[in-house]
Structures are given as structure tokens and as C-alpha cells.
Amino acid sequence: MTTSDSQHDDDITDRLYFAIVRLNRSLRQTITTGPGQGALSALATLVNCGQMRLGDLAAKESVAAATMSRIVTSLVEMGYVNRDPDPVDRRAWLATATEEGARMVSGIRSTRMHELAKRVDHLKPDHFEALVAALPALEALLTEDS
């Protein structure tokens, strides 16, 4: 690989990274009320993965246990999460999304999906076709990361 090829690959990586970051940030800004992004992420994880120990949730969200404890406490206060002692280890806690929490996540996801659909609908046909063609490659990036 030549230096020119390496620079080209770096440029593609930079453009892809910033496009994904900006799109994600823009879609997140469609919701301006409710819990912050860290709390929403933790709540979505609980909705999708089910009941979890706080330490496991912290690891999955890549935050410190103390940070996750504060996040879960705020979600409990808002009525989005239940926090119960772990029957196996009474020193640990289990967090579970409430029905209200699941509705919150579903509503936010629906709003963001609607906004994304509007943007996709406004793409020029050639950009739409390119996006569709790129989906398998983008999905492969996700599975390779797992």
C-alpha cells in the first residue's frame, strides 16, 4: 500500500466517523426533554437486555460503577427503572426497566426513526441507492466489532 492509498483510507475513515457522529448527534437532538443521553443509553440497554446487575450495566455502558449507580438512581426517581436487591448477592443490586421506561425508549426510538426516515426520503435517488448499497458494509462493521 502506498502513502497515497493510506492517506485515502484515512480520509475515508475520517469522513465516515464524522458523518456517523454528526448524524447521531443530530438525531439525538430531536428529543430535548427527559433523561440525559447517558441515562437514555442505560435505560435502552435495560429495555433491550432485560434485568441486569448494576456492575454489568456499567460495564456494558463503559462507565464506572459509581456513575452507573447515580444514573440508575435518577432513572428510579423518574419511574423508568426499578432497583431491587440481587437475591443471589444481597450486596448487589438489579436494575429493571419499568413499563414507563420501555415506553420512553420506544417513543424516543420512534421519534428518531421518523426523523431519519424524513432525511432519507429527501435524498437524491443516486444518494439513496448508494446508501442502500452501503448498508451491508455498515452492518458488517457492527458485527465485526461485537
FIDREN-578024 format. One record per atom (N, C-alpha, C): residue number from 0; atom name; z, y, x. Coordinates in steps of 0.2 Angstrom, whole numbers, plus 5000, padded with zeros to 4 digits. Layout:
BEGIN
{site NUM CA {Z Y X}}
...
//
This chain:
BEGIN
{site 0 N {5000 4994 5004}}
{site 0 CA {5000 5000 5000}}
{site 0 C {5000 5006 5004}}
{site 1 N {4996 5011 5003}}
{site 1 CA {4995 5017 5007}}
{site 1 C {5000 5022 5005}}
{site 2 N {5001 5027 5009}}
{site 2 CA {5006 5033 5007}}
{site 2 C {5004 5036 5000}}
{site 3 N {4997 5037 5000}}
{site 3 CA {4995 5040 4993}}
{site 3 C {4996 5035 4987}}
{site 4 N {4996 5029 4988}}
{site 4 CA {4997 5024 4982}}
{site 4 C {5005 5025 4981}}
{site 5 N {5009 5025 4986}}
{site 5 CA {5016 5026 4985}}
{site 5 C {5018 5032 4981}}
{site 6 N {5015 5038 4983}}
{site 6 CA {5016 5044 4980}}
{site 6 C {5014 5044 4973}}
{site 7 N {5008 5041 4972}}
{site 7 CA {5005 5040 4965}}
{site 7 C {5010 5036 4961}}
{site 8 N {5013 5030 4963}}
{site 8 CA {5018 5026 4960}}
{site 8 C {5024 5030 4958}}
{site 9 N {5026 5034 4963}}
{site 9 CA {5032 5039 4962}}
{site 9 C {5031 5044 4957}}
{site 10 N {5025 5047 4957}}
{site 10 CA {5023 5052 4952}}
{site 10 C {5024 5048 4945}}
{site 11 N {5021 5042 4944}}
{site 11 CA {5021 5039 4938}}
{site 11 C {5028 5037 4936}}
{site 12 N {5032 5035 4940}}
{site 12 CA {5039 5034 4939}}
{site 12 C {5043 5040 4937}}
{site 13 N {5042 5045 4940}}
{site 13 CA {5045 5052 4938}}
{site 13 C {5043 5054 4931}}
{site 14 N {5036 5054 4930}}
{site 14 CA {5034 5056 4924}}
{site 14 C {5037 5052 4918}}
{site 15 N {5037 5045 4919}}
{site 15 CA {5039 5041 4914}}
{site 15 C {5047 5042 4913}}
{site 16 N {5050 5042 4918}}
{site 16 CA {5058 5044 4917}}
{site 16 C {5059 5050 4913}}
{site 17 N {5056 5055 4915}}
{site 17 CA {5057 5062 4912}}
{site 17 C {5055 5062 4905}}
{site 18 N {5049 5059 4904}}
{site 18 CA {5047 5058 4897}}
{site 18 C {5052 5054 4892}}
{site 19 N {5054 5049 4895}}
{site 19 CA {5059 5045 4891}}
{site 19 C {5066 5049 4890}}
{site 20 N {5068 5052 4895}}
{site 20 CA {5074 5056 4895}}
{site 20 C {5073 5062 4890}}
{site 21 N {5068 5065 4890}}
{site 21 CA {5067 5071 4886}}
{site 21 C {5066 5069 4879}}
{site 22 N {5062 5063 4878}}
{site 22 CA {5061 5061 4871}}
{site 22 C {5068 5059 4868}}
{site 23 N {5072 5055 4872}}
{site 23 CA {5078 5053 4869}}
{site 23 C {5083 5059 4868}}
{site 24 N {5083 5064 4872}}
{site 24 CA {5087 5069 4871}}
{site 24 C {5085 5073 4865}}
{site 25 N {5078 5074 4864}}
{site 25 CA {5076 5077 4858}}
{site 25 C {5077 5074 4852}}
{site 26 N {5077 5067 4851}}
{site 26 CA {5078 5063 4845}}
{site 26 C {5086 5064 4844}}
{site 27 N {5090 5063 4849}}
{site 27 CA {5097 5064 4848}}
{site 27 C {5099 5071 4845}}
{site 28 N {5095 5076 4847}}
{site 28 CA {5097 5082 4844}}
{site 28 C {5095 5083 4837}}
{site 29 N {5092 5078 4834}}
{site 29 CA {5091 5079 4827}}
{site 29 C {5097 5078 4822}}
{site 30 N {5102 5075 4826}}
{site 30 CA {5109 5074 4822}}
{site 30 C {5114 5079 4826}}
{site 31 N {5116 5084 4822}}
{site 31 CA {5121 5089 4825}}
{site 31 C {5128 5088 4823}}
{site 32 N {5129 5083 4818}}
{site 32 CA {5136 5083 4816}}
{site 32 C {5139 5076 4818}}
{site 33 N {5145 5074 4817}}
{site 33 CA {5148 5068 4818}}
{site 33 C {5150 5067 4825}}
{site 34 N {5152 5061 4827}}
{site 34 CA {5154 5060 4834}}
{site 34 C {5149 5061 4839}}
{site 35 N {5152 5062 4845}}
{site 35 CA {5148 5064 4851}}
{site 35 C {5143 5058 4853}}
{site 36 N {5139 5059 4858}}
{site 36 CA {5134 5054 4860}}
{site 36 C {5138 5047 4863}}
{site 37 N {5143 5048 4867}}
{site 37 CA {5147 5043 4869}}
{site 37 C {5150 5039 4864}}
{site 38 N {5153 5042 4859}}
{site 38 CA {5156 5038 4853}}
{site 38 C {5151 5035 4849}}
{site 39 N {5145 5038 4848}}
{site 39 CA {5140 5035 4844}}
{site 39 C {5137 5029 4847}}
{site 40 N {5137 5029 4854}}
{site 40 CA {5134 5024 4858}}
{site 40 C {5139 5018 4857}}
{site 41 N {5145 5019 4858}}
{site 41 CA {5151 5014 4857}}
{site 41 C {5151 5011 4850}}
{site 42 N {5150 5015 4845}}
{site 42 CA {5150 5013 4838}}
{site 42 C {5144 5009 4837}}
{site 43 N {5138 5011 4839}}
{site 43 CA {5132 5007 4838}}
{site 43 C {5133 5000 4842}}
{site 44 N {5136 5000 4848}}
{site 44 CA {5137 4993 4851}}
{site 44 C {5141 4989 4847}}
{site 45 N {5147 4992 4844}}
{site 45 CA {5151 4988 4839}}
{site 45 C {5147 4985 4833}}
{site 46 N {5143 4990 4830}}
{site 46 CA {5139 4988 4824}}
{site 46 C {5135 4982 4826}}
{site 47 N {5131 4983 4832}}
{site 47 CA {5126 4978 4834}}
{site 47 C {5129 4971 4837}}
{site 48 N {5135 4972 4840}}
{site 48 CA {5138 4966 4844}}
{site 48 C {5144 4963 4840}}
{site 49 N {5147 4967 4836}}
{site 49 CA {5152 4964 4832}}
{site 49 C {5159 4966 4836}}
{site 50 N {5164 4963 4834}}
{site 50 CA {5171 4964 4836}}
{site 50 C {5171 4963 4844}}
{site 51 N {5174 4968 4848}}
{site 51 CA {5175 4967 4855}}
{site 51 C {5181 4970 4857}}
{site 52 N {5184 4967 4863}}
{site 52 CA {5190 4969 4866}}
{site 52 C {5188 4976 4869}}
{site 53 N {5192 4981 4870}}
{site 53 CA {5191 4987 4872}}
{site 53 C {5188 4987 4880}}
{site 54 N {5191 4983 4884}}
{site 54 CA {5188 4982 4891}}
{site 54 C {5181 4980 4891}}
{site 55 N {5179 4975 4886}}
{site 55 CA {5172 4973 4886}}
{site 55 C {5168 4978 4884}}
{site 56 N {5170 4982 4879}}
{site 56 CA {5166 4988 4876}}
{site 56 C {5165 4993 4881}}
{site 57 N {5170 4994 4885}}
{site 57 CA {5170 4999 4891}}
{site 57 C {5165 4997 4896}}
{site 58 N {5165 4990 4898}}
{site 58 CA {5160 4988 4902}}
{site 58 C {5153 4988 4900}}
{site 59 N {5152 4986 4894}}
{site 59 CA {5145 4987 4891}}
{site 59 C {5143 4994 4890}}
{site 60 N {5147 4999 4889}}
{site 60 CA {5145 5006 4889}}
{site 60 C {5146 5009 4896}}
{site 61 N {5148 5006 4901}}
{site 61 CA {5148 5008 4908}}
{site 61 C {5153 5014 4908}}
{site 62 N {5159 5014 4905}}
{site 62 CA {5164 5019 4906}}
{site 62 C {5170 5016 4908}}
{site 63 N {5175 5020 4910}}
{site 63 CA {5182 5017 4912}}
{site 63 C {5185 5015 4905}}
{site 64 N {5190 5011 4906}}
{site 64 CA {5194 5008 4900}}
{site 64 C {5198 5014 4897}}
{site 65 N {5200 5018 4901}}
{site 65 CA {5204 5024 4898}}
{site 65 C {5199 5028 4894}}
{site 66 N {5193 5029 4896}}
{site 66 CA {5189 5033 4892}}
{site 66 C {5187 5030 4886}}
{site 67 N {5186 5023 4886}}
{site 67 CA {5184 5020 4880}}
{site 67 C {5190 5020 4875}}
{site 68 N {5196 5019 4878}}
{site 68 CA {5202 5020 4873}}
{site 68 C {5202 5026 4870}}
{site 69 N {5200 5032 4873}}
{site 69 CA {5200 5038 4870}}
{site 69 C {5195 5039 4864}}
{site 70 N {5189 5036 4866}}
{site 70 CA {5183 5036 4862}}
{site 70 C {5185 5032 4855}}
{site 71 N {5188 5026 4856}}
{site 71 CA {5189 5022 4851}}
{site 71 C {5195 5025 4846}}
{site 72 N {5200 5028 4850}}
{site 72 CA {5205 5032 4846}}
{site 72 C {5202 5037 4841}}
{site 73 N {5197 5041 4844}}
{site 73 CA {5194 5046 4840}}
{site 73 C {5190 5043 4834}}
{site 74 N {5186 5037 4835}}
{site 74 CA {5182 5033 4830}}
{site 74 C {5187 5031 4825}}
{site 75 N {5193 5028 4827}}
{site 75 CA {5198 5026 4822}}
{site 75 C {5200 5032 4818}}
{site 76 N {5201 5037 4821}}
{site 76 CA {5204 5043 4817}}
{site 76 C {5198 5046 4812}}
{site 77 N {5192 5045 4813}}
{site 77 CA {5187 5046 4809}}
{site 77 C {5185 5041 4804}}
{site 78 N {5188 5035 4804}}
{site 78 CA {5187 5030 4800}}
{site 78 C {5181 5026 4801}}
{site 79 N {5178 5026 4807}}
{site 79 CA {5172 5022 4809}}
{site 79 C {5174 5016 4812}}
{site 80 N {5180 5015 4815}}
{site 80 CA {5182 5009 4818}}
{site 80 C {5189 5007 4817}}
{site 81 N {5190 5000 4816}}
{site 81 CA {5197 4998 4816}}
{site 81 C {5199 4995 4823}}
{site 82 N {5205 4996 4824}}
{site 82 CA {5208 4994 4831}}
{site 82 C {5214 4989 4829}}
{site 83 N {5213 4983 4831}}
{site 83 CA {5219 4978 4830}}
{site 83 C {5221 4975 4836}}
{site 84 N {5227 4972 4837}}
{site 84 CA {5229 4968 4842}}
{site 84 C {5225 4962 4843}}
{site 85 N {5223 4960 4849}}
{site 85 CA {5220 4954 4850}}
{site 85 C {5225 4948 4849}}
{site 86 N {5223 4943 4845}}
{site 86 CA {5228 4938 4843}}
{site 86 C {5229 4933 4849}}
{site 87 N {5224 4933 4854}}
{site 87 CA {5225 4929 4860}}
{site 87 C {5229 4932 4865}}
{site 88 N {5228 4939 4866}}
{site 88 CA {5232 4943 4871}}
{site 88 C {5235 4949 4868}}
{site 89 N {5241 4949 4866}}
{site 89 CA {5244 4955 4862}}
{site 89 C {5244 4961 4866}}
{site 90 N {5242 4961 4873}}
{site 90 CA {5242 4967 4877}}
{site 90 C {5235 4970 4876}}
{site 91 N {5230 4967 4873}}
{site 91 CA {5224 4969 4872}}
{site 91 C {5222 4971 4865}}
{site 92 N {5217 4975 4864}}
{site 92 CA {5215 4977 4858}}
{site 92 C {5208 4975 4856}}
{site 93 N {5207 4974 4850}}
{site 93 CA {5200 4973 4847}}
{site 93 C {5197 4978 4843}}
{site 94 N {5191 4980 4844}}
{site 94 CA {5188 4986 4840}}
{site 94 C {5183 4983 4836}}
{site 95 N {5183 4985 4830}}
{site 95 CA {5178 4983 4825}}
{site 95 C {5175 4989 4821}}
{site 96 N {5169 4989 4820}}
{site 96 CA {5166 4994 4816}}
{site 96 C {5168 4993 4809}}
{site 97 N {5169 4999 4805}}
{site 97 CA {5171 4998 4798}}
{site 97 C {5164 4999 4794}}
{site 98 N {5164 4998 4788}}
{site 98 CA {5158 4999 4784}}
{site 98 C {5155 5006 4785}}
{site 99 N {5160 5011 4785}}
{site 99 CA {5158 5018 4785}}
{site 99 C {5155 5019 4792}}
{site 100 N {5157 5016 4797}}
{site 100 CA {5155 5016 4804}}
{site 100 C {5148 5013 4804}}
{site 101 N {5147 5008 4801}}
{site 101 CA {5140 5005 4801}}
{site 101 C {5135 5009 4797}}
{site 102 N {5137 5012 4791}}
{site 102 CA {5133 5017 4788}}
{site 102 C {5131 5023 4792}}
{site 103 N {5136 5025 4796}}
{site 103 CA {5135 5031 4800}}
{site 103 C {5129 5029 4805}}
{site 104 N {5130 5023 4808}}
{site 104 CA {5125 5021 4813}}
{site 104 C {5118 5020 4810}}
{site 105 N {5118 5017 4804}}
{site 105 CA {5112 5016 4801}}
{site 105 C {5109 5023 4799}}
{site 106 N {5112 5028 4796}}
{site 106 CA {5110 5034 4794}}
{site 106 C {5107 5038 4800}}
{site 107 N {5110 5038 4806}}
{site 107 CA {5108 5041 4812}}
{site 107 C {5102 5038 4814}}
{site 108 N {5102 5031 4815}}
{site 108 CA {5096 5027 4817}}
{site 108 C {5090 5029 4812}}
{site 109 N {5091 5029 4806}}
{site 109 CA {5086 5031 4801}}
{site 109 C {5083 5038 4802}}
{site 110 N {5087 5043 4803}}
{site 110 CA {5085 5049 4804}}
{site 110 C {5081 5050 4810}}
{site 111 N {5083 5047 4816}}
{site 111 CA {5080 5047 4822}}
{site 111 C {5073 5043 4822}}
{site 112 N {5073 5038 4818}}
{site 112 CA {5067 5034 4817}}
{site 112 C {5062 5038 4813}}
{site 113 N {5064 5042 4808}}
{site 113 CA {5060 5046 4804}}
{site 113 C {5057 5051 4808}}
{site 114 N {5061 5055 4812}}
{site 114 CA {5058 5060 4817}}
{site 114 C {5053 5057 4822}}
{site 115 N {5055 5051 4825}}
{site 115 CA {5050 5048 4829}}
{site 115 C {5043 5047 4826}}
{site 116 N {5044 5044 4820}}
{site 116 CA {5038 5042 4816}}
{site 116 C {5034 5049 4814}}
{site 117 N {5037 5054 4813}}
{site 117 CA {5033 5060 4812}}
{site 117 C {5029 5062 4818}}
{site 118 N {5033 5062 4824}}
{site 118 CA {5029 5063 4830}}
{site 118 C {5023 5059 4832}}
{site 119 N {5024 5052 4830}}
{site 119 CA {5019 5048 4832}}
{site 119 C {5013 5049 4827}}
{site 120 N {5015 5051 4821}}
{site 120 CA {5009 5052 4816}}
{site 120 C {5005 5058 4818}}
{site 121 N {5008 5063 4822}}
{site 121 CA {5004 5069 4824}}
{site 121 C {5001 5068 4831}}
{site 122 N {5001 5062 4834}}
{site 122 CA {4997 5061 4840}}
{site 122 C {4990 5060 4838}}
{site 123 N {4986 5062 4843}}
{site 123 CA {4979 5062 4843}}
{site 123 C {4977 5054 4843}}
{site 124 N {4972 5052 4840}}
{site 124 CA {4970 5045 4839}}
{site 124 C {4970 5041 4846}}
{site 125 N {4968 5045 4851}}
{site 125 CA {4967 5041 4858}}
{site 125 C {4974 5041 4861}}
{site 126 N {4979 5046 4860}}
{site 126 CA {4986 5045 4862}}
{site 126 C {4990 5040 4858}}
{site 127 N {4988 5039 4852}}
{site 127 CA {4991 5034 4848}}
{site 127 C {4989 5027 4850}}
{site 128 N {4983 5026 4852}}
{site 128 CA {4980 5020 4854}}
{site 128 C {4983 5018 4861}}
{site 129 N {4984 5023 4865}}
{site 129 CA {4987 5022 4872}}
{site 129 C {4995 5020 4871}}
{site 130 N {4998 5023 4866}}
{site 130 CA {5005 5022 4865}}
{site 130 C {5006 5014 4863}}
{site 131 N {5002 5012 4858}}
{site 131 CA {5002 5006 4856}}
{site 131 C {5000 5001 4862}}
{site 132 N {4995 5002 4866}}
{site 132 CA {4994 4998 4871}}
{site 132 C {4999 4998 4877}}
{site 133 N {5003 5003 4877}}
{site 133 CA {5009 5003 4882}}
{site 133 C {5015 5000 4880}}
{site 134 N {5016 4998 4873}}
{site 134 CA {5022 4995 4871}}
{site 134 C {5024 4989 4874}}
{site 135 N {5019 4984 4875}}
{site 135 CA {5021 4978 4879}}
{site 135 C {5024 4979 4886}}
{site 136 N {5021 4984 4889}}
{site 136 CA {5023 4985 4896}}
{site 136 C {5030 4989 4896}}
{site 137 N {5032 4993 4891}}
{site 137 CA {5038 4996 4890}}
{site 137 C {5043 4991 4888}}
{site 138 N {5041 4986 4883}}
{site 138 CA {5046 4981 4881}}
{site 138 C {5047 4976 4887}}
{site 139 N {5043 4975 4892}}
{site 139 CA {5044 4971 4897}}
{site 139 C {5049 4974 4902}}
{site 140 N {5049 4981 4903}}
{site 140 CA {5054 4984 4907}}
{site 140 C {5061 4983 4904}}
{site 141 N {5061 4983 4898}}
{site 141 CA {5068 4981 4895}}
{site 141 C {5070 4974 4896}}
{site 142 N {5066 4969 4895}}
{site 142 CA {5068 4963 4896}}
{site 142 C {5069 4961 4903}}
{site 143 N {5066 4964 4908}}
{site 143 CA {5067 4963 4915}}
{site 143 C {5073 4966 4917}}
{site 144 N {5076 4971 4914}}
{site 144 CA {5082 4974 4915}}
{site 144 C {5088 4970 4913}}
{site 145 N {5087 4967 4908}}
{site 145 CA {5093 4963 4904}}
{site 145 C {5095 4958 4909}}
//
